[in-house]
């Protein structure tokens, strides 16, 4: 992604959340998008985010207490369990960051971002290898050919549409994605 940035763009720095190469209070805010579950030491990562942020730390994450009803887990339950233990609970955010404000982020039916829940209303998308390759959780679960064959058969036969007919009535869905905002903790 860095190589794709235009030459006139602001500089890009690669670093680990646990060791940010910036001075204290370098930024108004720090934003992490679906990243905390990749950190090796979440407490240290949040401490670093607070250190470099003057006012707030913001994280887009997933609340696994909510997302378990996503239909894709009916076909590929391994997706639910591959990352669940890595995601920070909403209570843990408060433990690590102090008082937090949590806001649900409903996913629109036409979402194109490419994260796991983006294609909730377009099941055929999950059949495309290029889309699955862009979703980190798929890389953790191994071969899912049998599960994908079942999904494809259900989509082709109309069984998927019948089973999840309630989805045709909504244009956005709460799949557990949350924005967590905390005031930066200063020593």
Secondary structure, DSSP 8 states (H G I E B T S, - for coil): -GGGS-TTS-------GGG--S-TT-EEEEEEES-GGG-S-HHHHHHHHHHHEEEEEEEEEE-HHHHTT-THHHH-THHHHHHGGGS--HHHHHHHHSSEEEEE--EETT--S-STTTTTT-GGGGG-HHHHHTSGGGGGS---HHHHHHHHHHHHHTHHHHHTGGGGG-SEE--SEEEEEEE----
